[in-house]
């Protein structure tokens, strides 16, 4: 084993010091990223995610160094820092072995542990000269730090690199948190009444989908051409919908809020950038992050239905029978309920307002047909009672809607 010269030791120590500066940058701003993610996802940072999860997001972030700086500097430093973190999966420092009160606390302690370890190498370069660090099959030794010059915090390249590492951390963090707290819901429509956008086979329905995303920012659509067979089966683009959020309910889709969507998504449809600083493309989020998926079946005109049971229950489950919520009763008292609106404006006026909007806005019409409670509440600015059986019928070649008076069941 060759012995390092004084110049070698100085180079290694300078690089270790600059890596500490990078780690400190990630430490300081990374805590803000964690707090921001919890805030946007409407969750609370009140538990320890665990050692391996935090090591994983930090390892992935430091691993980005190799692609952020060309040449040996990027590969050596990236392998060194990511390899150091990787070695802690089995043998973590004593300071991060226990449990912590929150994600931020666990992350902070891990960053401090990185600083402490780098300081130990700085104090004993000779004793750790041949110490090796392996990341994704590539191995680097401490001695290789004598062959490069990692930029210090006064170098513009340092800030570019630090931002790239922080972005990697943010992406890893959101991927992990979306998998933990959110689900992707596939809205399975009635096969007799799929969403079909009329048009030309050579022109995909991207404009309609972009308009749909503008009003439904947490959604993702796929489409395929359907060749009609005649009669009421017409040609057009069949569109399928997916949403990101928590488990959907009868009266609300529980999709991700608009601020979280603005932060998360780079684009609308592929190639149409809506936020260059977004973390992922829409396609990446729905296809590549391995977020849990569920399916909700849509009964034409009556909102959400869970996947049906394999048998018919012997009795009606009264626990699932809708009752008026406190939020509805409060809104009704304040004059902000559907019944109060109809009482004030008249049913015909309210109905015509809805029909006119649906006639002029196909995205609204579609949302109304599959998410009637949520869509009407947002459009009319009122609460709809949970006991109301709200049905929206979209009339067309395959549908004939008919409203009859409530029967008098005392007469047979």
FINU-892616 format. One record per residue (C-alpha): residue number from 1; residue in one letter; x, y, z. Coordinates in nm, 4 decimals. Layout:
<pts>
PT   resi   resn       east      north         up
PT    NUM      A          X          Y          Z
...
</pts>
This chain:
<pts>
PT   resi   resn       east      north         up
PT      1      X     0.0000     0.0000     0.0000
PT      2      X     0.1436     0.3376    -0.1028
PT      3      X     0.1630     0.6111     0.1586
PT      4      X     0.0039     0.9500     0.0895
PT      5      X     0.2210     1.2563     0.0599
PT      6      X     0.1512     1.5724     0.2548
PT      7      X     0.0054     1.7229    -0.0617
PT      8      X    -0.2216     1.4193    -0.1044
PT      9      X    -0.3481     1.4533     0.2509
PT     10      X    -0.4210     1.8219     0.2012
PT     11      X    -0.6175     1.7514    -0.1200
PT     12      X    -0.8232     1.4822     0.0499
PT     13      X    -0.8943     1.7038     0.3500
PT     14      X    -1.0008     1.9930     0.1272
PT     15      X    -1.2388     1.7661    -0.0630
PT     16      X    -1.3798     1.6231     0.2608
PT     17      X    -1.4361     1.9764     0.3904
PT     18      X    -1.6182     2.0728     0.0697
PT     19      X    -1.8299     1.7587     0.0927
PT     20      X    -1.9230     1.8624     0.4449
PT     21      X    -2.0347     2.1970     0.3030
PT     22      X    -2.2499     2.0133     0.0501
PT     23      X    -2.3967     1.7911     0.3206
PT     24      X    -2.4702     2.0972     0.5349
PT     25      X    -2.6542     2.2594     0.2418
PT     26      X    -2.8645     1.9459     0.1968
PT     27      X    -2.9212     1.9312     0.5734
PT     28      X    -3.0436     2.2903     0.5981
PT     29      X    -3.2668     2.2966     0.2914
PT     30      X    -3.3667     1.9313     0.3068
PT     31      X    -3.5563     1.9889     0.6314
PT     32      X    -3.7632     2.2533     0.4522
PT     33      X    -3.8368     2.0074     0.1713
PT     34      X    -3.9666     1.7514     0.4207
PT     35      X    -4.1859     2.0080     0.5964
PT     36      X    -4.3151     2.1312     0.2597
PT     37      X    -4.4031     1.7796     0.1447
PT     38      X    -4.6032     1.7087     0.4596
PT     39      X    -4.7823     2.0421     0.4272
PT     40      X    -4.8758     1.9958     0.0606
PT     41      X    -4.9831     1.6358     0.1154
PT     42      X    -5.1985     1.7408     0.4138
PT     43      X    -5.0178     1.5015     0.6442
PT     44      X    -4.8403     1.5454     0.9779
PT     45      X    -4.4760     1.4740     1.0546
PT     46      X    -4.5279     1.2922     1.3818
PT     47      X    -4.3497     0.9599     1.3410
PT     48      X    -4.0148     0.8077     1.2457
PT     49      X    -4.0117     0.6772     0.8860
PT     50      X    -3.7299     0.4415     0.9803
PT     51      X    -3.3577     0.4227     0.9220
PT     52      X    -3.3636     0.2584     0.5796
PT     53      X    -3.6132     0.5005     0.4274
PT     54      X    -3.4081     0.8090     0.5139
PT     55      X    -3.0855     0.6370     0.4103
PT     56      X    -3.2500     0.5491     0.0793
PT     57      X    -3.3557     0.9056    -0.0065
PT     58      X    -3.0135     1.0419     0.0925
PT     59      X    -2.8240     0.7726    -0.0956
PT     60      X    -3.0273     0.8427    -0.4089
PT     61      X    -2.9697     1.2170    -0.3755
PT     62      X    -2.5911     1.1881    -0.3361
PT     63      X    -2.5870     0.9351    -0.6178
PT     64      X    -2.7037     1.2182    -0.8488
PT     65      X    -2.3618     1.3827    -0.8169
PT     66      X    -2.2198     1.1497    -1.0806
PT     67      X    -2.4658     1.2753    -1.3420
PT     68      X    -2.4360     1.6393    -1.2306
PT     69      X    -2.0587     1.6787    -1.2729
PT     70      X    -1.8910     1.5272    -1.5768
PT     71      X    -1.5711     1.3295    -1.5433
PT     72      X    -1.3977     1.1707    -1.2454
PT     73      X    -1.5033     1.4388    -0.9934
PT     74      X    -1.8702     1.3447    -1.0235
PT     75      X    -1.8171     0.9699    -1.0273
PT     76      X    -1.5668     0.9641    -0.7384
PT     77      X    -1.7596     1.1958    -0.5050
PT     78      X    -2.0961     1.0425    -0.5965
PT     79      X    -1.9713     0.6901    -0.5289
PT     80      X    -1.7973     0.8046    -0.2109
PT     81      X    -2.0975     0.9726    -0.0468
PT     82      X    -2.3641     0.7326    -0.1741
PT     83      X    -2.1368     0.4399    -0.0853
PT     84      X    -2.0875     0.5772     0.2657
PT     85      X    -2.4653     0.5950     0.3147
PT     86      X    -2.5079     0.2449     0.1680
PT     87      X    -2.2674     0.0988     0.4235
PT     88      X    -2.4971     0.2154     0.7036
PT     89      X    -2.7844    -0.0121     0.6043
PT     90      X    -2.6199    -0.2967     0.7959
PT     91      X    -2.3884    -0.1036     1.0293
PT     92      X    -2.5356     0.2386     1.1083
PT     93      X    -2.3616     0.4804     1.3437
PT     94      X    -2.4831     0.4558     1.7026
PT     95      X    -2.6415     0.8026     1.6850
PT     96      X    -2.9019     0.6944     1.4264
PT     97      X    -2.9786     0.3413     1.5466
PT     98      X    -3.2665     0.4378     1.7734
PT     99      X    -3.6126     0.5802     1.7096
PT    100      X    -3.6926     0.9444     1.6461
PT    101      X    -3.9981     1.1632     1.6913
PT    102      X    -4.0345     1.2735     1.3296
PT    103      X    -3.9083     1.2519     0.9727
PT    104      X    -3.7265     1.5858     1.0072
PT    105      X    -3.5581     1.4704     1.3275
PT    106      X    -3.4424     1.1416     1.1717
PT    107      X    -3.3142     1.3222     0.8612
PT    108      X    -3.1325     1.5876     1.0644
PT    109      X    -2.9573     1.3315     1.2831
PT    110      X    -2.8503     1.1363     0.9737
PT    111      X    -2.7000     1.4472     0.8125
PT    112      X    -2.5112     1.5187     1.1340
PT    113      X    -2.3831     1.1605     1.1293
PT    114      X    -2.2505     1.2169     0.7750
PT    115      X    -2.0688     1.5300     0.8926
PT    116      X    -1.9244     1.3422     1.1889
PT    117      X    -1.7969     1.0589     0.9701
PT    118      X    -1.6403     1.2967     0.7180
PT    119      X    -1.4696     1.4759     1.0069
PT    120      X    -1.3295     1.1431     1.1281
PT    121      X    -1.1809     1.0740     0.7845
PT    122      X    -1.0446     1.4297     0.7762
PT    123      X    -0.8686     1.3687     1.1085
PT    124      X    -0.7134     1.0394     0.9974
PT    125      X    -0.6554     1.0358     0.6230
PT    126      X    -0.3574     0.8007     0.6474
PT    127      X    -0.5436     0.5416     0.8552
PT    128      X    -0.8367     0.5371     0.6097
PT    129      X    -0.6330     0.5753     0.2904
PT    130      X    -0.7552     0.2488     0.1386
PT    131      X    -1.1072     0.2653     0.2837
PT    132      X    -1.3505     0.1687     0.0054
PT    133      X    -1.7043     0.2847    -0.0739
PT    134      X    -1.9331     0.1017    -0.3175
PT    135      X    -2.2436     0.2353    -0.4912
PT    136      X    -2.4327     0.0549    -0.7691
PT    137      X    -2.1396    -0.1741    -0.8437
PT    138      X    -1.8732     0.0994    -0.8592
PT    139      X    -1.6094     0.1211    -0.5867
PT    140      X    -1.4112     0.4280    -0.4805
PT    141      X    -1.1390     0.4563    -0.2172
PT    142      X    -1.0599     0.7510     0.0056
PT    143      X    -0.7231     0.7794    -0.1692
PT    144      X    -0.8972     0.8705    -0.4967
PT    145      X    -1.0048     1.1985    -0.3388
PT    146      X    -0.6410     1.3056    -0.3816
PT    147      X    -0.6834     1.2936    -0.7603
PT    148      X    -0.9695     1.5452    -0.7909
PT    149      X    -1.0732     1.8931    -0.6794
PT    150      X    -1.4332     1.9063    -0.5567
PT    151      X    -1.5691     2.2646    -0.5882
PT    152      X    -1.5969     2.4702    -0.2709
PT    153      X    -1.8995     2.6801    -0.1775
PT    154      X    -1.7554     2.9942    -0.3443
PT    155      X    -1.7521     2.8181    -0.6820
PT    156      X    -2.0739     2.8607    -0.8901
PT    157      X    -2.0478     2.4906    -0.9751
PT    158      X    -2.0978     2.4112    -0.6063
PT    159      X    -2.4410     2.5758    -0.5976
PT    160      X    -2.5464     2.4054    -0.9218
PT    161      X    -2.4406     2.0729    -0.7758
PT    162      X    -2.6074     2.1400    -0.4399
PT    163      X    -2.9357     2.2247    -0.6138
PT    164      X    -2.9158     1.9048    -0.8203
PT    165      X    -2.8596     1.6960    -0.5063
PT    166      X    -3.1457     1.8734    -0.3288
PT    167      X    -3.3745     1.8087    -0.6268
PT    168      X    -3.2787     1.4419    -0.6140
PT    169      X    -3.3600     1.4389    -0.2440
PT    170      X    -3.6959     1.6060    -0.3066
PT    171      X    -3.7883     1.3605    -0.5811
PT    172      X    -3.6931     1.0615    -0.3657
PT    173      X    -3.8828     1.2080    -0.0715
PT    174      X    -4.2029     1.2608    -0.2717
PT    175      X    -4.1832     0.9175    -0.4287
PT    176      X    -4.1609     0.7594    -0.0840
PT    177      X    -4.4345     0.9768     0.0674
PT    178      X    -4.6754     0.9304    -0.2230
PT    179      X    -4.6349     0.5564    -0.1873
PT    180      X    -4.6949     0.5823     0.1879
PT    181      X    -4.9906     0.8203     0.1962
PT    182      X    -5.1586     0.8206    -0.1445
PT    183      X    -5.3164     0.5855    -0.3971
PT    184      X    -5.3847     0.5971    -0.7684
PT    185      X    -5.7515     0.5403    -0.8442
PT    186      X    -5.8651     0.3994    -1.1782
PT    187      X    -6.2146     0.5209    -1.2577
PT    188      X    -6.3727     0.2234    -1.4312
PT    189      X    -6.6672     0.3511    -1.6272
PT    190      X    -6.9763     0.1697    -1.7423
PT    191      X    -6.8718    -0.0299    -2.0528
PT    192      X    -7.2011     0.0706    -2.2116
PT    193      X    -7.1200     0.4383    -2.1597
PT    194      X    -6.7462     0.5008    -2.1987
PT    195      X    -6.6159     0.8531    -2.2388
PT    196      X    -6.5767     0.8963    -2.6153
PT    197      X    -6.4434     1.2183    -2.7653
PT    198      X    -6.5494     1.2520    -3.1270
PT    199      X    -6.2766     1.3551    -3.3639
PT    200      X    -6.0321     1.2425    -3.6273
PT    201      X    -5.8199     0.9310    -3.5937
PT    202      X    -5.5095     1.1291    -3.6912
PT    203      X    -5.5665     1.3922    -3.4210
PT    204      X    -5.5392     1.2635    -3.0623
PT    205      X    -5.7654     1.4396    -2.8067
PT    206      X    -5.4792     1.6273    -2.6398
PT    207      X    -5.6577     1.9649    -2.6328
PT    208      X    -5.9571     1.8164    -2.4523
PT    209      X    -5.7296     1.6330    -2.2083
PT    210      X    -5.5314     1.9517    -2.1390
PT    211      X    -5.8574     2.1300    -2.0598
PT    212      X    -5.9566     1.8359    -1.8395
PT    213      X    -5.6260     1.8551    -1.6476
PT    214      X    -5.6708     2.2289    -1.5944
PT    215      X    -5.9918     2.1538    -1.4043
PT    216      X    -5.8808     1.8184    -1.2623
PT    217      X    -5.5086     1.8721    -1.1874
PT    218      X    -5.4535     1.5429    -1.0026
PT    219      X    -5.5684     1.3283    -1.2952
PT    220      X    -5.4006     1.1337    -1.5742
PT    221      X    -5.5698     1.0154    -1.8924
PT    222      X    -5.4905     0.7525    -2.1492
PT    223      X    -5.6734     0.7232    -2.4787
PT    224      X    -5.7214     0.4946    -2.7736
PT    225      X    -5.9111     0.5129    -3.0993
PT    226      X    -6.2436     0.3303    -3.1210
PT    227      X    -6.3773     0.2469    -3.4646
PT    228      X    -6.7551     0.2648    -3.4493
PT    229      X    -6.9672    -0.0154    -3.5886
PT    230      X    -7.2639     0.1967    -3.6846
PT    231      X    -7.6056     0.2711    -3.5364
PT    232      X    -7.5383     0.4345    -3.1965
PT    233      X    -7.1783     0.3082    -3.1813
PT    234      X    -6.9815     0.6009    -3.3207
PT    235      X    -6.6096     0.6389    -3.3784
PT    236      X    -6.3930     0.8472    -3.1478
PT    237      X    -6.1253     0.8527    -2.8813
PT    238      X    -6.2082     0.6472    -2.5736
PT    239      X    -6.0521     0.8057    -2.2653
PT    240      X    -5.9747     0.6355    -1.9347
PT    241      X    -5.9105     0.8338    -1.6163
PT    242      X    -5.6785     0.7875    -1.3195
PT    243      X    -5.6456     1.0163    -1.0179
PT    244      X    -5.3886     1.0594    -0.7419
PT    245      X    -5.5036     1.1137    -0.3843
PT    246      X    -5.6476     0.9265    -0.0902
PT    247      X    -5.9221     0.6665    -0.1105
PT    248      X    -6.2217     0.8073    -0.2961
PT    249      X    -6.5583     0.8422    -0.1273
PT    250      X    -6.9131     0.8648    -0.2559
PT    251      X    -6.9308     1.2422    -0.2308
PT    252      X    -6.5698     1.3349    -0.3038
PT    253      X    -6.2848     1.2010    -0.5157
PT    254      X    -6.0245     1.3037    -0.2517
PT    255      X    -5.7737     1.3860    -0.5227
PT    256      X    -5.4500     1.5716    -0.4505
PT    257      X    -5.4972     1.9435    -0.3849
PT    258      X    -5.4081     2.1983    -0.6517
PT    259      X    -5.1000     2.3363    -0.4714
PT    260      X    -4.9499     1.9895    -0.4374
PT    261      X    -5.0220     1.9235    -0.8060
PT    262      X    -4.8526     2.2478    -0.9100
PT    263      X    -4.5427     2.1469    -0.7149
PT    264      X    -4.5427     1.7853    -0.8319
PT    265      X    -4.6194     1.7909    -1.2050
PT    266      X    -4.3909     1.9319    -1.4738
PT    267      X    -4.6374     1.8906    -1.7565
PT    268      X    -4.9937     1.8592    -1.8691
PT    269      X    -4.9950     1.6219    -2.1663
PT    270      X    -4.6494     1.4963    -2.2735
PT    271      X    -4.4296     1.7818    -2.3918
PT    272      X    -4.6606     2.0580    -2.2685
PT    273      X    -4.4701     2.2085    -1.9745
PT    274      X    -4.6787     2.3797    -1.7053
PT    275      X    -4.4058     2.4033    -1.4381
PT    276      X    -4.0395     2.3640    -1.5409
PT    277      X    -3.9495     2.3279    -1.1717
PT    278      X    -4.1965     2.0433    -1.1161
PT    279      X    -4.0588     1.7196    -0.9746
PT    280      X    -4.1946     1.4690    -1.2275
PT    281      X    -4.3782     1.4418    -1.5548
PT    282      X    -4.7392     1.3301    -1.5159
PT    283      X    -4.6552     1.0035    -1.6893
PT    284      X    -4.3702     0.9361    -1.4440
PT    285      X    -4.5979     0.9824    -1.1440
PT    286      X    -4.8680     0.7488    -1.2683
PT    287      X    -4.6500     0.4873    -1.4389
PT    288      X    -4.3062     0.4810    -1.2768
PT    289      X    -4.3275     0.5578    -0.9035
PT    290      X    -4.4946     0.2301    -0.8008
PT    291      X    -4.7740     0.4026    -0.6087
PT    292      X    -5.0486     0.1703    -0.4858
PT    293      X    -5.3505     0.1405    -0.7157
PT    294      X    -5.7196     0.0788    -0.6604
PT    295      X    -6.0244     0.0634    -0.8852
PT    296      X    -6.3581     0.2361    -0.8431
PT    297      X    -6.6504     0.1363    -1.0585
PT    298      X    -6.8710     0.4134    -1.1849
PT    299      X    -7.2395     0.3388    -1.2133
PT    300      X    -7.3634     0.5612    -1.4944
PT    301      X    -7.5102     0.8739    -1.3448
PT    302      X    -7.4859     0.7826    -0.9759
PT    303      X    -7.1316     0.8579    -0.8726
PT    304      X    -6.8944     0.6122    -0.7101
PT    305      X    -6.9586     0.2503    -0.6320
PT    306      X    -6.6977     0.0332    -0.4609
PT    307      X    -6.6034    -0.2968    -0.6172
PT    308      X    -6.9094    -0.5169    -0.5614
PT    309      X    -6.9195    -0.7896    -0.2991
PT    310      X    -6.9043    -1.1501    -0.4131
PT    311      X    -7.2421    -1.2147    -0.2473
PT    312      X    -7.5617    -1.0265    -0.1655
PT    313      X    -7.5793    -0.9421     0.2068
PT    314      X    -7.8628    -1.0966     0.4050
PT    315      X    -7.9715    -0.7619     0.5499
PT    316      X    -7.9191    -0.3957     0.4715
PT    317      X    -7.6143    -0.2598     0.6510
PT    318      X    -7.7671     0.0423     0.8237
PT    319      X    -7.4188     0.1631     0.9196
PT    320      X    -7.3626     0.2520     0.5555
PT    321      X    -7.6979     0.4260     0.5112
PT    322      X    -7.6277     0.7968     0.4468
PT    323      X    -7.7172     1.0491     0.7156
PT    324      X    -7.6944     1.4265     0.7159
PT    325      X    -7.3484     1.5469     0.8138
PT    326      X    -7.2752     1.8330     1.0511
PT    327      X    -7.1168     2.0260     0.7648
PT    328      X    -7.4405     2.0011     0.5643
PT    329      X    -7.6585     2.1028     0.8590
PT    330      X    -7.4305     2.4012     0.9210
PT    331      X    -7.4423     2.5036     0.5528
PT    332      X    -7.8211     2.4651     0.5461
PT    333      X    -7.8537     2.6880     0.8519
PT    334      X    -7.6362     2.9480     0.6754
PT    335      X    -7.8518     2.9304     0.3622
PT    336      X    -7.5827     2.7538     0.1587
PT    337      X    -7.7567     2.4248     0.0813
PT    338      X    -7.9100     2.2985    -0.2426
PT    339      X    -8.2603     2.3132    -0.0976
PT    340      X    -8.2107     2.6755     0.0110
PT    341      X    -8.0810     2.7653    -0.3365
PT    342      X    -8.3834     2.6039    -0.5026
PT    343      X    -8.6124     2.7746    -0.2523
PT    344      X    -8.4582     3.1112    -0.3427
PT    345      X    -8.4096     3.0793    -0.7197
PT    346      X    -8.6516     2.8041    -0.8146
PT    347      X    -8.5720     2.4569    -0.9436
PT    348      X    -8.6125     2.5486    -1.3091
PT    349      X    -8.3564     2.8310    -1.2917
PT    350      X    -8.1023     2.6172    -1.1055
PT    351      X    -8.1548     2.3285    -1.3447
PT    352      X    -8.1158     2.5461    -1.6534
PT    353      X    -7.7966     2.6982    -1.5117
PT    354      X    -7.6477     2.3498    -1.4772
PT    355      X    -7.7655     2.2378    -1.8205
PT    356      X    -7.6285     2.5526    -1.9876
PT    357      X    -7.2884     2.5014    -1.8261
PT    358      X    -7.2826     2.1352    -1.9303
PT    359      X    -7.3768     2.2283    -2.2866
PT    360      X    -7.0923     2.4788    -2.3137
PT    361      X    -6.8215     2.2892    -2.1229
PT    362      X    -6.7614     1.9228    -2.2038
PT    363      X    -6.5163     1.8778    -1.9152
PT    364      X    -6.7789     2.0061    -1.6710
PT    365      X    -7.0389     1.7777    -1.8297
PT    366      X    -6.8114     1.4779    -1.7917
PT    367      X    -6.7185     1.5631    -1.4317
PT    368      X    -7.0870     1.6085    -1.3548
PT    369      X    -7.1734     1.2658    -1.4937
PT    370      X    -6.9107     1.0740    -1.2954
PT    371      X    -6.8582     1.2965    -0.9896
PT    372      X    -7.1989     1.4659    -0.9500
PT    373      X    -7.1952     1.5612    -0.5813
PT    374      X    -6.8492     1.7167    -0.5832
PT    375      X    -6.8967     1.8885    -0.9200
PT    376      X    -7.2329     2.0443    -0.8333
PT    377      X    -7.1167     2.1618    -0.4918
PT    378      X    -6.8195     2.3377    -0.6494
PT    379      X    -7.0258     2.4869    -0.9334
PT    380      X    -7.3269     2.6028    -0.7307
PT    381      X    -7.1336     2.6928    -0.4158
PT    382      X    -7.3697     2.4965    -0.1912
PT    383      X    -7.3732     2.1740     0.0094
PT    384      X    -7.5773     1.8806    -0.1187
PT    385      X    -7.7390     1.6548     0.1433
PT    386      X    -7.5816     1.3116     0.1712
PT    387      X    -7.9259     1.1493     0.1746
PT    388      X    -8.0079     1.2854    -0.1710
PT    389      X    -7.9886     1.0230    -0.4468
PT    390      X    -7.8361     1.2427    -0.7143
PT    391      X    -7.8511     1.1014    -1.0662
PT    392      X    -7.7165     1.2696    -1.3774
PT    393      X    -7.8294     1.1184    -1.7066
PT    394      X    -7.6296     1.2024    -2.0180
PT    395      X    -7.8707     1.1445    -2.3022
PT    396      X    -7.7412     1.0144    -2.6319
PT    397      X    -7.7940     0.7393    -2.8817
PT    398      X    -7.7683     0.4710    -2.6129
PT    399      X    -7.9494     0.6482    -2.3300
PT    400      X    -8.3078     0.7580    -2.2753
PT    401      X    -8.3721     0.9442    -1.9505
PT    402      X    -8.7169     0.9605    -1.7962
PT    403      X    -8.8256     1.1177    -1.4657
PT    404      X    -9.1507     0.9925    -1.3087
PT    405      X    -9.3336     1.1199    -0.9979
PT    406      X    -9.2623     0.9473    -0.6675
PT    407      X    -9.5093     0.6566    -0.6431
PT    408      X    -9.7707     0.6371    -0.3683
PT    409      X    -9.6832     0.2955    -0.2335
PT    410      X   -10.0030     0.2836    -0.0278
PT    411      X   -10.1869     0.2273    -0.3540
PT    412      X   -10.1514    -0.1020    -0.5394
</pts>
